[in-house]
Amino acid sequence: MAKEVITPSILPGFMELLPADQIVFNNMLEIIKKTYEKYGFIPLDTPMIEKSEVLLAKSGGETEKQVYRFNKGDNDLSLRFDLTVPLARYVSQHFGDLTFPFKRYHIGKVFRGEKPQKGRFREFYQCDIDIIGNESLSVINDAEILSVIYSTFKALGFDDFTIRINNRKILNGFFEALQVSDKTEVLRTIDKLEKIGNEAVLKELEAIGLSKENSQRVLEFVGTKGSCRDIIKYLKEMNIQNDMFNEGIDELELVVNYIDSFKVPAENYTIDLTIARGLDYYTGTIYETVLNQYPSIGSVCSGGRYDNLAQKYTTKKLPGVGISIGLSRLFYQLREAGILGEMKRATPSKILVIPMNGTMENALEIATKIRDEGVSAEIYFNEGKIGKKFSYADKLGIPYVIVVGEDEVKSGIYKLKDMATGEQVNMTVEQIIEKLKAQYNI
């Protein structure tokens, strides 16, 4: 009787990478992590499974429909759908043990049972930073968050990107001054500007109850262009008598002043009055980041300031500001757009050590010496023709190979072969180590 073989497969909406892609993904993750740490953010991890009553305390609507929820024994459990709600729970639970402002980064998987499509996953990595204050939090932190975004995308190898910023108080105050009853619907309509154009948006604004005059004012307002200073000047000259509106202008101006002190180039950030992220969540500065040469990818990093992170879990007021990079989606989109280049390397090894007859112990010693100096090295243990051994290195994209034969052991001189050029250079083990350390900044 033939043995039944189950066809190997994974669920739709889950990402699984081949080694070369995984190395690139891991390198991106490591760059993001190192940049976050450079700014003093503290690593944090929380359980992937939370109590449903805790995790879903703030959610509702579409979010709750997407949550993976299940029972185990008497426990009602859910998989985390973002990293912000677990942060709120964590800060409330451990308040007495934390130092504020609390700066944390969290890189981990989250889960959403939405319909899978290109670049949208049910399991994906988020890379979050947040700064949480106790009762208050200086607006300077909002400028530092933008500086972190800039440094992160520069470190990832991008130059042509724009961090778009706005302040929800300006938007809300402006709509209050116009006596707009349904701000959320107006913001959703404005969000369609790039897709459907001014005329169609005008019609939609009038259809939801705005007068023709106010619809025109809204379009003129969100269409304001120019330098950050020009836009702030324009907002002040509007002379709108609304406390929230003017408070938002003051905050935005302060943020821009401090961004300049962080030495973020003017070409990498701008005020964009159309941005209205997190309609029921953000209360101050908001951010969206776009790669200018690849606008179809959409926002690659977003976030903002919120007044009270943990109001469902504590009576303490915990304001904060933070951003998130959806790494799985970003990686997928960059790979699909061909931005990541040829990903040939399928191993972190920088060198392959090939022992010939009777030199295995010598090869082990050499590989250990190389590893002790922080250079990734592996040894080819299998028997076979020398061509097969070099082919192994070539397929995995290992940059260098040395062959350890009896003559090499006696002389202490080894041929270091560059697999990309085919060039061979005679060197001692110490010289090989120095070359690799210098080349890979080890």
ZADO-728318 format. One line per field, with one value per residue (C-alpha): residue number from 1; residue in three letters; x, y, z negated. Coordinates in pm, 1 decimal. Example, Ala and Ser with C-alpha at 12.3 -4.5 7.8 and 13.67 -1.06 7.14 Angstrom:
! ZADO-728318
n	[1 | 2]
res	[ala | ser]
xx	[1230.0 | 1367.0]
yy	[-450.0 | -106.0]
zz	[-780.0 | -714.0]
//
This chain:
! ZADO-728318
n	[1 | 2 | 3 | 4 | 5 | 6 | 7 | 8 | 9 | 10 | 11 | 12 | 13 | 14 | 15 | 16 | 17 | 18 | 19 | 20 | 21 | 22 | 23 | 24 | 25 | 26 | 27 | 28 | 29 | 30 | 31 | 32 | 33 | 34 | 35 | 36 | 37 | 38 | 39 | 40 | 41 | 42 | 43 | 44 | 45 | 46 | 47 | 48 | 49 | 50 | 51 | 52 | 53 | 54 | 55 | 56 | 57 | 58 | 59 | 60 | 61 | 62 | 63 | 64 | 65 | 66 | 67 | 68 | 69 | 70 | 71 | 72 | 73 | 74 | 75 | 76 | 77 | 78 | 79 | 80 | 81 | 82 | 83 | 84 | 85 | 86 | 87 | 88 | 89 | 90 | 91 | 92 | 93 | 94 | 95 | 96 | 97 | 98 | 99 | 100 | 101 | 102 | 103 | 104 | 105 | 106 | 107 | 108 | 109 | 110 | 111 | 112 | 113 | 114 | 115 | 116 | 117 | 118 | 119 | 120 | 121 | 122 | 123 | 124 | 125 | 126 | 127 | 128 | 129 | 130 | 131 | 132 | 133 | 134 | 135 | 136 | 137 | 138 | 139 | 140 | 141 | 142 | 143 | 144 | 145 | 146 | 147 | 148 | 149 | 150 | 151 | 152 | 153 | 154 | 155 | 156 | 157 | 158 | 159 | 160 | 161 | 162 | 163 | 164 | 165 | 166 | 167 | 168 | 169 | 170 | 171 | 172 | 173 | 174 | 175 | 176 | 177 | 178 | 179 | 180 | 181 | 182 | 183 | 184 | 185 | 186 | 187 | 188 | 189 | 190 | 191 | 192 | 193 | 194 | 195 | 196 | 197 | 198 | 199 | 200 | 201 | 202 | 203 | 204 | 205 | 206 | 207 | 208 | 209 | 210 | 211 | 212 | 213 | 214 | 215 | 216 | 217 | 218 | 219 | 220 | 221 | 222 | 223 | 224 | 225 | 226 | 227 | 228 | 229 | 230 | 231 | 232 | 233 | 234 | 235 | 236 | 237 | 238 | 239 | 240 | 241 | 242 | 243 | 244 | 245 | 246 | 247 | 248 | 249 | 250 | 251 | 252 | 253 | 254 | 255 | 256 | 257 | 258 | 259 | 260 | 261 | 262 | 263 | 264 | 265 | 266 | 267 | 268 | 269 | 270 | 271 | 272 | 273 | 274 | 275 | 276 | 277 | 278 | 279 | 280 | 281 | 282 | 283 | 284 | 285 | 286 | 287 | 288 | 289 | 290 | 291 | 292 | 293 | 294 | 295 | 296 | 297 | 298 | 299 | 300 | 301 | 302 | 303 | 304 | 305 | 306 | 307 | 308 | 309 | 310 | 311 | 312 | 313 | 314 | 315 | 316 | 317 | 318 | 319 | 320 | 321 | 322 | 323 | 324 | 325 | 326 | 327 | 328 | 329 | 330 | 331 | 332 | 333 | 334 | 335 | 336 | 337 | 338 | 339 | 340 | 341 | 342 | 343 | 344 | 345 | 346 | 347 | 348 | 349 | 350 | 351 | 352 | 353 | 354 | 355 | 356 | 357 | 358 | 359 | 360 | 361 | 362 | 363 | 364 | 365 | 366 | 367 | 368 | 369 | 370 | 371 | 372 | 373 | 374 | 375 | 376 | 377 | 378 | 379 | 380 | 381 | 382 | 383 | 384 | 385 | 386 | 387 | 388 | 389 | 390 | 391 | 392 | 393 | 394 | 395 | 396 | 397 | 398 | 399 | 400 | 401 | 402 | 403 | 404 | 405 | 406 | 407 | 408 | 409 | 410 | 411 | 412 | 413 | 414 | 415 | 416 | 417 | 418 | 419 | 420 | 421 | 422 | 423 | 424 | 425 | 426 | 427 | 428 | 429 | 430 | 431 | 432 | 433 | 434 | 435 | 436 | 437 | 438 | 439 | 440 | 441 | 442]
res	[met | ala | lys | glu | val | ile | thr | pro | ser | ile | leu | pro | gly | phe | met | glu | leu | leu | pro | ala | asp | gln | ile | val | phe | asn | asn | met | leu | glu | ile | ile | lys | lys | thr | tyr | glu | lys | tyr | gly | phe | ile | pro | leu | asp | thr | pro | met | ile | glu | lys | ser | glu | val | leu | leu | ala | lys | ser | gly | gly | glu | thr | glu | lys | gln | val | tyr | arg | phe | asn | lys | gly | asp | asn | asp | leu | ser | leu | arg | phe | asp | leu | thr | val | pro | leu | ala | arg | tyr | val | ser | gln | his | phe | gly | asp | leu | thr | phe | pro | phe | lys | arg | tyr | his | ile | gly | lys | val | phe | arg | gly | glu | lys | pro | gln | lys | gly | arg | phe | arg | glu | phe | tyr | gln | cys | asp | ile | asp | ile | ile | gly | asn | glu | ser | leu | ser | val | ile | asn | asp | ala | glu | ile | leu | ser | val | ile | tyr | ser | thr | phe | lys | ala | leu | gly | phe | asp | asp | phe | thr | ile | arg | ile | asn | asn | arg | lys | ile | leu | asn | gly | phe | phe | glu | ala | leu | gln | val | ser | asp | lys | thr | glu | val | leu | arg | thr | ile | asp | lys | leu | glu | lys | ile | gly | asn | glu | ala | val | leu | lys | glu | leu | glu | ala | ile | gly | leu | ser | lys | glu | asn | ser | gln | arg | val | leu | glu | phe | val | gly | thr | lys | gly | ser | cys | arg | asp | ile | ile | lys | tyr | leu | lys | glu | met | asn | ile | gln | asn | asp | met | phe | asn | glu | gly | ile | asp | glu | leu | glu | leu | val | val | asn | tyr | ile | asp | ser | phe | lys | val | pro | ala | glu | asn | tyr | thr | ile | asp | leu | thr | ile | ala | arg | gly | leu | asp | tyr | tyr | thr | gly | thr | ile | tyr | glu | thr | val | leu | asn | gln | tyr | pro | ser | ile | gly | ser | val | cys | ser | gly | gly | arg | tyr | asp | asn | leu | ala | gln | lys | tyr | thr | thr | lys | lys | leu | pro | gly | val | gly | ile | ser | ile | gly | leu | ser | arg | leu | phe | tyr | gln | leu | arg | glu | ala | gly | ile | leu | gly | glu | met | lys | arg | ala | thr | pro | ser | lys | ile | leu | val | ile | pro | met | asn | gly | thr | met | glu | asn | ala | leu | glu | ile | ala | thr | lys | ile | arg | asp | glu | gly | val | ser | ala | glu | ile | tyr | phe | asn | glu | gly | lys | ile | gly | lys | lys | phe | ser | tyr | ala | asp | lys | leu | gly | ile | pro | tyr | val | ile | val | val | gly | glu | asp | glu | val | lys | ser | gly | ile | tyr | lys | leu | lys | asp | met | ala | thr | gly | glu | gln | val | asn | met | thr | val | glu | gln | ile | ile | glu | lys | leu | lys | ala | gln | tyr | asn | ile]
xx	[0.0 | 142.2 | 217.5 | -5.5 | 195.7 | 48.4 | 112.6 | 320.5 | 160.2 | 91.1 | -225.0 | -298.0 | -184.5 | 126.4 | 477.1 | 753.1 | 1084.4 | 1365.9 | 1709.9 | 1838.3 | 1521.5 | 1524.3 | 1877.8 | 1776.8 | 1465.6 | 1675.8 | 1929.2 | 1648.3 | 1511.3 | 1858.2 | 1911.1 | 1577.4 | 1657.0 | 2003.0 | 1862.7 | 1595.3 | 1857.4 | 2082.1 | 1811.0 | 1788.4 | 1474.1 | 1448.7 | 1358.0 | 1025.7 | 842.4 | 493.1 | 301.5 | 146.7 | -161.1 | -350.4 | -669.8 | -953.2 | -1112.2 | -784.2 | -684.7 | -1029.0 | -1112.0 | -1060.4 | -1144.5 | -1461.1 | -1593.4 | -1357.3 | -1064.0 | -1257.7 | -1378.8 | -1016.8 | -895.3 | -799.3 | -999.0 | -1031.9 | -1101.5 | -862.2 | -1023.9 | -1195.6 | -975.7 | -1100.7 | -786.5 | -685.6 | -375.2 | -244.0 | -346.7 | -99.8 | 176.2 | 14.0 | -264.7 | -20.0 | 201.3 | -91.6 | -158.1 | 214.6 | 268.6 | -43.2 | 50.6 | 415.9 | 374.5 | 555.9 | 860.2 | 910.8 | 1098.3 | 916.1 | 931.8 | 932.9 | 1096.5 | 1040.8 | 1078.7 | 900.9 | 965.2 | 733.5 | 460.9 | 97.3 | -208.6 | -515.4 | -770.3 | -830.2 | -867.5 | -515.9 | -397.9 | -70.5 | 140.7 | -125.8 | -68.1 | -255.6 | 69.9 | 325.1 | 606.6 | 564.0 | 853.5 | 718.2 | 865.1 | 672.2 | 761.3 | 516.0 | 491.5 | 346.7 | 71.9 | 261.2 | 504.9 | 703.2 | 638.0 | 1014.8 | 956.3 | 742.0 | 1041.3 | 1270.4 | 1031.2 | 1059.4 | 1437.7 | 1422.8 | 1213.4 | 1469.3 | 1767.1 | 1597.5 | 1521.4 | 1866.7 | 2019.8 | 1801.6 | 1964.7 | 1697.8 | 1759.7 | 1451.7 | 1172.2 | 939.9 | 805.9 | 470.5 | 348.1 | 32.2 | -145.4 | -495.6 | -574.0 | -538.6 | -779.9 | -1031.0 | -1013.6 | -1061.6 | -1370.4 | -1507.9 | -1468.5 | -1665.0 | -1925.2 | -1879.4 | -2095.0 | -1939.0 | -1560.2 | -1489.1 | -1683.7 | -1516.3 | -1171.8 | -1254.5 | -1365.1 | -1045.8 | -847.3 | -980.8 | -825.4 | -537.2 | -768.6 | -1072.1 | -956.2 | -1085.2 | -1417.7 | -1535.4 | -1430.5 | -1620.0 | -1936.7 | -1894.0 | -1837.6 | -2158.5 | -2339.4 | -2251.4 | -2392.6 | -2122.5 | -2217.8 | -2052.7 | -1852.0 | -1727.4 | -1646.6 | -1427.9 | -1261.1 | -1183.9 | -1026.9 | -823.4 | -710.9 | -588.6 | -437.8 | -196.5 | 158.8 | 498.3 | 778.6 | 695.3 | 748.9 | 521.8 | 241.5 | 265.2 | 259.3 | -50.0 | -225.7 | -157.7 | -279.4 | -611.1 | -685.3 | -926.9 | -1062.0 | -1049.1 | -830.2 | -772.3 | -671.5 | -420.9 | -281.8 | -219.9 | -32.4 | 188.3 | 267.5 | 343.6 | 571.4 | 759.1 | 801.6 | 938.1 | 1185.2 | 1319.1 | 1332.8 | 1576.4 | 1786.3 | 1792.9 | 1950.4 | 1686.0 | 1721.3 | 1431.0 | 1385.6 | 1300.2 | 1000.2 | 703.7 | 374.1 | 82.1 | -259.5 | -437.5 | -299.9 | -563.0 | -446.3 | -627.4 | -953.8 | -1051.6 | -702.2 | -439.8 | -474.4 | -166.4 | 126.5 | 72.6 | 322.7 | 322.8 | 635.1 | 646.0 | 922.5 | 901.7 | 1011.9 | 759.6 | 434.7 | 224.2 | 369.8 | 188.6 | 291.8 | 588.5 | 592.5 | 318.2 | 201.3 | 135.1 | 65.2 | -217.7 | -342.7 | -405.0 | -257.5 | -399.6 | -729.8 | -901.8 | -650.2 | -563.6 | -682.1 | -336.0 | -296.9 | -27.4 | 23.1 | 252.4 | 388.1 | 503.7 | 534.5 | 520.4 | 692.9 | 505.6 | 819.7 | 658.6 | 455.9 | 749.2 | 982.3 | 727.5 | 658.6 | 1028.0 | 1104.4 | 814.2 | 931.4 | 1284.0 | 1431.2 | 1618.8 | 1838.7 | 1970.0 | 1947.7 | 2199.0 | 2340.5 | 2154.4 | 2380.2 | 2549.9 | 2883.2 | 3162.2 | 3404.1 | 3396.3 | 3687.1 | 3743.8 | 3962.0 | 4146.6 | 4260.6 | 4393.9 | 4356.5 | 4019.0 | 4165.5 | 4364.7 | 4052.8 | 3857.0 | 4128.5 | 4133.7 | 3752.7 | 3751.9 | 4020.3 | 3815.2 | 3493.6 | 3670.1 | 3741.0 | 3369.4 | 3367.5 | 3100.6 | 3266.8 | 3163.4 | 3344.8 | 3254.8 | 3240.9 | 3108.5 | 3325.1 | 3319.8 | 3501.4 | 3652.0 | 3421.8 | 3116.2 | 3256.1 | 3314.6 | 2967.1 | 2822.9 | 2982.0 | 2866.8 | 2502.1 | 2483.9 | 2665.1 | 2954.6 | 3201.6 | 3530.8 | 3677.8 | 4007.8 | 4131.3 | 4327.6 | 4572.8 | 4893.0 | 5115.4 | 4914.2 | 4934.0 | 5314.2 | 5373.9 | 5103.5 | 5004.2 | 4653.8 | 4488.8 | 4191.5 | 3954.6 | 3711.7 | 3405.4 | 3272.9 | 3589.6 | 3768.8 | 4083.7 | 4310.4 | 4554.2 | 4815.6 | 4770.7 | 4826.0 | 4520.2 | 4586.3 | 4592.0 | 4269.5 | 4102.0 | 4216.6 | 4091.1 | 3747.7 | 3714.4 | 3800.2 | 3567.6 | 3268.2 | 3335.9 | 3377.1]
yy	[0.0 | 336.8 | 580.6 | 886.6 | 1205.8 | 1533.9 | 1822.3 | 2080.0 | 2425.2 | 2724.1 | 2927.2 | 3221.5 | 3556.7 | 3425.6 | 3508.6 | 3250.6 | 3341.1 | 3153.6 | 3193.9 | 3479.0 | 3683.5 | 3603.0 | 3738.8 | 4068.3 | 4083.4 | 4017.8 | 4283.0 | 4538.9 | 4439.1 | 4472.4 | 4819.0 | 4937.6 | 4791.6 | 4954.3 | 5292.5 | 5275.6 | 5186.4 | 5472.3 | 5710.3 | 5538.5 | 5331.9 | 5030.8 | 4685.9 | 4537.6 | 4216.8 | 4116.4 | 3787.9 | 3722.8 | 3595.1 | 3834.7 | 3806.7 | 3907.5 | 4136.1 | 4330.9 | 4332.5 | 4427.3 | 4689.0 | 4975.2 | 4812.1 | 4762.7 | 4756.6 | 4622.0 | 4572.0 | 4336.4 | 4136.9 | 4077.2 | 3950.6 | 3584.2 | 3487.7 | 3144.1 | 2962.2 | 2732.3 | 2581.3 | 2864.6 | 3133.4 | 3370.3 | 3451.7 | 3665.4 | 3708.3 | 4065.5 | 4270.2 | 4554.8 | 4646.9 | 4961.1 | 4801.0 | 4558.1 | 4861.7 | 5036.8 | 4728.2 | 4687.2 | 5049.0 | 5041.1 | 4707.8 | 4796.5 | 5170.5 | 5167.4 | 4991.3 | 5217.1 | 5545.4 | 5820.5 | 5937.6 | 5569.6 | 5516.4 | 5169.4 | 4988.1 | 4666.0 | 4455.2 | 4158.0 | 3971.0 | 4075.9 | 3901.7 | 4024.1 | 3799.8 | 4030.8 | 3920.7 | 3841.4 | 4027.0 | 4136.8 | 4298.2 | 4247.3 | 3967.2 | 3803.3 | 3757.7 | 4036.3 | 4216.7 | 4564.6 | 4779.4 | 5031.2 | 5307.7 | 5510.4 | 5771.3 | 5767.6 | 6050.1 | 6060.2 | 6330.6 | 6539.4 | 6495.4 | 6774.8 | 6843.8 | 6815.1 | 6439.1 | 6475.8 | 6627.6 | 6350.2 | 6086.9 | 6249.9 | 6247.3 | 5873.1 | 5814.6 | 6010.5 | 5822.8 | 5485.0 | 5527.0 | 5675.1 | 5371.7 | 5143.9 | 5302.9 | 5551.5 | 5916.3 | 6031.0 | 6010.3 | 6261.3 | 6258.2 | 6438.0 | 6593.6 | 6764.3 | 6831.6 | 6698.1 | 7007.8 | 7227.4 | 7008.7 | 6973.7 | 7342.9 | 7444.7 | 7225.1 | 7357.2 | 7713.8 | 7613.7 | 7446.5 | 7114.0 | 6856.8 | 6536.8 | 6590.1 | 6221.2 | 6208.8 | 6528.5 | 6386.4 | 6062.2 | 6263.7 | 6473.4 | 6151.7 | 6072.9 | 6384.9 | 6206.4 | 5935.2 | 6129.8 | 6493.5 | 6832.2 | 6847.4 | 6505.9 | 6587.9 | 6919.0 | 6733.6 | 6480.2 | 6754.2 | 6927.0 | 6591.7 | 6537.7 | 6879.1 | 7143.5 | 7464.8 | 7540.9 | 7819.4 | 7598.3 | 7315.1 | 7557.5 | 7676.8 | 7318.0 | 7243.6 | 7564.9 | 7487.5 | 7131.4 | 7232.9 | 7480.8 | 7419.2 | 7570.7 | 7544.6 | 7460.8 | 7826.4 | 7943.2 | 7707.7 | 7808.9 | 8175.7 | 8107.6 | 7931.1 | 8223.0 | 8474.8 | 8287.4 | 8452.1 | 8180.7 | 8244.3 | 7891.1 | 7788.2 | 7433.6 | 7555.6 | 7806.3 | 7558.1 | 7318.6 | 7589.0 | 7664.2 | 7293.3 | 7243.6 | 7547.8 | 7424.4 | 7078.8 | 7230.6 | 7446.8 | 7142.8 | 6930.8 | 7188.9 | 7147.1 | 6770.3 | 6856.2 | 6674.4 | 6811.9 | 7030.3 | 6813.6 | 6511.3 | 6652.6 | 6878.1 | 6993.6 | 6829.2 | 6949.8 | 6657.8 | 6403.0 | 6298.5 | 5968.3 | 5782.8 | 5971.8 | 5864.3 | 5810.9 | 6078.0 | 6418.3 | 6616.2 | 6565.9 | 6300.8 | 6148.1 | 5963.6 | 5867.0 | 5803.3 | 5689.3 | 5954.5 | 5728.7 | 5461.5 | 5642.1 | 5332.5 | 5164.8 | 5421.1 | 5517.1 | 5311.6 | 5455.0 | 5636.4 | 5735.7 | 6031.9 | 6175.0 | 6064.4 | 6224.3 | 5919.9 | 5583.5 | 5370.9 | 5526.8 | 5185.6 | 5035.3 | 5312.0 | 5647.3 | 5794.6 | 6017.9 | 5873.6 | 6084.5 | 5951.3 | 5979.4 | 5699.8 | 5549.5 | 5206.9 | 5050.0 | 4752.9 | 4559.4 | 4258.5 | 4478.8 | 4716.0 | 4427.6 | 4268.5 | 4595.6 | 4680.0 | 4333.7 | 4345.9 | 4687.8 | 4551.1 | 4799.9 | 4542.5 | 4440.8 | 4092.9 | 3893.0 | 3620.3 | 3560.4 | 3279.9 | 3255.2 | 3494.1 | 3310.5 | 3531.8 | 3249.7 | 2874.8 | 2663.2 | 2350.5 | 2078.8 | 1838.0 | 1484.8 | 1463.8 | 1835.9 | 1838.2 | 1927.5 | 2213.2 | 2339.0 | 2329.8 | 2533.7 | 2790.8 | 2827.0 | 2867.4 | 3139.7 | 3326.2 | 3296.3 | 3409.0 | 3737.2 | 3788.6 | 3674.7 | 3422.9 | 3110.9 | 2758.5 | 2436.8 | 2200.7 | 1858.3 | 1642.1 | 1436.6 | 1508.7 | 1673.2 | 2017.2 | 2163.8 | 2059.2 | 2229.8 | 2556.5 | 2525.9 | 2506.1 | 2840.8 | 2992.7 | 2885.1 | 3025.3 | 3345.0 | 3292.3 | 3565.7 | 3387.5 | 3036.2 | 2895.6 | 2543.4 | 2376.9 | 2122.3 | 1966.4 | 2220.5 | 2511.7 | 2376.2 | 2336.1 | 2683.3 | 2868.5 | 3041.9 | 2991.6 | 3095.4 | 3322.3 | 3301.4 | 3584.5 | 3401.8 | 3709.9 | 3786.2 | 3449.2 | 3627.7 | 3430.9 | 3590.2 | 3417.4 | 3514.2 | 3394.1 | 3319.1 | 3640.7 | 3845.1 | 3677.6 | 3767.8 | 4131.9 | 4160.6 | 4019.1 | 4233.2 | 4547.6 | 4462.0 | 4385.3 | 4650.2 | 4393.2]
zz	[0.0 | 106.4 | -174.3 | -166.1 | -112.3 | -232.7 | 3.8 | -187.9 | -194.1 | -419.6 | -478.9 | -246.2 | -383.3 | -557.4 | -433.0 | -411.2 | -247.8 | -78.1 | -241.5 | -19.5 | -78.8 | -450.4 | -484.9 | -321.1 | -544.1 | -855.6 | -751.8 | -717.3 | -1057.9 | -1214.6 | -1060.9 | -1199.9 | -1542.1 | -1555.8 | -1452.5 | -1722.4 | -1982.3 | -1863.9 | -1987.2 | -2325.7 | -2273.0 | -2504.3 | -2363.6 | -2469.8 | -2387.9 | -2493.1 | -2454.4 | -2113.5 | -2298.3 | -2526.2 | -2728.0 | -2494.0 | -2754.4 | -2777.7 | -2410.9 | -2281.6 | -2547.1 | -2300.7 | -1970.2 | -1773.7 | -1418.8 | -1153.3 | -1391.0 | -1615.3 | -1314.0 | -1210.0 | -1548.2 | -1580.5 | -1890.8 | -2051.1 | -2375.9 | -2560.9 | -2865.5 | -3050.8 | -2891.4 | -2620.3 | -2422.3 | -2121.5 | -1908.1 | -1919.6 | -1613.1 | -1670.6 | -1917.9 | -2059.9 | -2264.7 | -2430.8 | -2506.7 | -2676.3 | -2886.7 | -2966.7 | -3075.4 | -3295.9 | -3451.9 | -3519.6 | -3577.4 | -3913.6 | -3767.4 | -3464.3 | -3423.6 | -3233.2 | -2966.1 | -2869.7 | -2529.4 | -2391.6 | -2063.0 | -1980.0 | -1671.1 | -1645.9 | -1461.9 | -1473.6 | -1329.8 | -1142.6 | -977.3 | -682.2 | -322.8 | -197.2 | 112.7 | 270.3 | 1.6 | -266.6 | -513.1 | -798.6 | -991.3 | -961.3 | -1137.4 | -1279.0 | -1398.9 | -1650.1 | -1863.1 | -2119.7 | -2380.2 | -2671.4 | -2924.2 | -3273.9 | -3267.5 | -3008.3 | -2718.3 | -2551.3 | -2182.5 | -2127.8 | -2130.5 | -1817.3 | -1636.9 | -1759.4 | -1622.1 | -1278.3 | -1313.8 | -1387.2 | -1072.5 | -866.8 | -1014.6 | -966.8 | -598.2 | -532.0 | -704.0 | -487.9 | -182.6 | -70.7 | 15.8 | 204.4 | -51.9 | -216.2 | -571.1 | -556.3 | -880.3 | -1001.7 | -1330.4 | -1404.3 | -1615.8 | -1307.6 | -1111.7 | -1395.6 | -1483.3 | -1119.9 | -1086.9 | -1416.7 | -1285.5 | -974.4 | -1198.9 | -1019.8 | -1198.4 | -1059.2 | -1063.4 | -1007.6 | -682.3 | -557.4 | -635.2 | -456.7 | -152.1 | -155.4 | -165.1 | 185.2 | 342.6 | 515.3 | 650.1 | 774.4 | 807.0 | 689.0 | 875.0 | 755.1 | 397.1 | 414.5 | 515.4 | 234.4 | -24.3 | 84.0 | 81.8 | -286.5 | -383.6 | -337.1 | -160.4 | 171.8 | 5.6 | -278.4 | -37.2 | 159.4 | -163.4 | -265.0 | 74.8 | 68.3 | -286.9 | -223.3 | 111.1 | -47.9 | 76.6 | 4.3 | -247.2 | -607.9 | -704.0 | -420.8 | -525.2 | -892.8 | -787.4 | -572.0 | -862.5 | -1097.6 | -840.8 | -811.9 | -1147.7 | -1255.2 | -1603.4 | -1735.9 | -2031.0 | -1906.6 | -1558.8 | -1696.8 | -1949.4 | -1659.5 | -1464.2 | -1768.2 | -1813.7 | -1445.0 | -1436.3 | -1743.4 | -1589.6 | -1266.2 | -1462.9 | -1647.7 | -1330.2 | -1193.5 | -1510.1 | -1447.7 | -1107.9 | -903.5 | -545.8 | -429.3 | -117.7 | -333.5 | -520.7 | -452.1 | -603.1 | -424.5 | -541.4 | -368.8 | -615.7 | -868.5 | -1016.0 | -1294.1 | -1291.5 | -1644.1 | -1782.8 | -1712.6 | -1877.7 | -1769.4 | -1530.4 | -1263.1 | -1018.3 | -687.4 | -493.1 | -119.4 | 116.7 | 387.5 | 674.2 | 577.2 | 485.2 | 560.2 | 249.8 | 35.1 | -318.1 | -443.7 | -795.8 | -984.7 | -1329.8 | -1554.5 | -1899.1 | -2125.7 | -2446.2 | -2658.1 | -2563.1 | -2841.6 | -2949.4 | -2938.4 | -3182.8 | -3429.3 | -3566.2 | -3502.6 | -3198.0 | -2972.1 | -2657.1 | -2388.5 | -2037.4 | -1811.4 | -1465.9 | -1305.6 | -1005.9 | -859.8 | -770.4 | -600.3 | -366.0 | -304.5 | -219.5 | 12.9 | 195.9 | 233.3 | 364.2 | 612.1 | 734.3 | 786.9 | 540.7 | 334.0 | 628.2 | 694.1 | 372.3 | 443.6 | 97.3 | -73.6 | -380.5 | -622.1 | -569.3 | -437.9 | -367.2 | -296.9 | -423.2 | -211.4 | -369.8 | -140.4 | -235.7 | -590.1 | -673.0 | -848.2 | -1188.6 | -1034.3 | -855.2 | -1182.4 | -1355.9 | -1074.0 | -1071.8 | -1451.7 | -1429.6 | -1170.9 | -1374.4 | -1692.2 | -1512.5 | -1443.8 | -1078.8 | -970.6 | -829.0 | -743.1 | -653.8 | -371.8 | -538.9 | -253.5 | -21.8 | 350.0 | 637.3 | 581.5 | 849.3 | 649.6 | 341.1 | 524.5 | 675.7 | 323.8 | 237.4 | 565.5 | 525.2 | 172.6 | 269.2 | 24.8 | 128.2 | 52.4 | 44.1 | -84.0 | -19.4 | -299.7 | -152.2 | -286.8 | -106.5 | -242.1 | -598.3 | -571.7 | -426.9 | -619.6 | -293.9 | -151.6 | 173.9 | 99.7 | 395.8 | 468.3 | 601.4 | 782.5 | 984.2 | 975.5 | 852.9 | 614.6 | 369.3 | 151.0 | -213.9 | -569.1 | -785.2 | -979.2 | -656.3 | -540.0 | -869.3 | -847.8 | -489.2 | -576.3 | -890.1 | -695.0 | -406.1 | -628.6 | -898.2 | -1173.3]
//
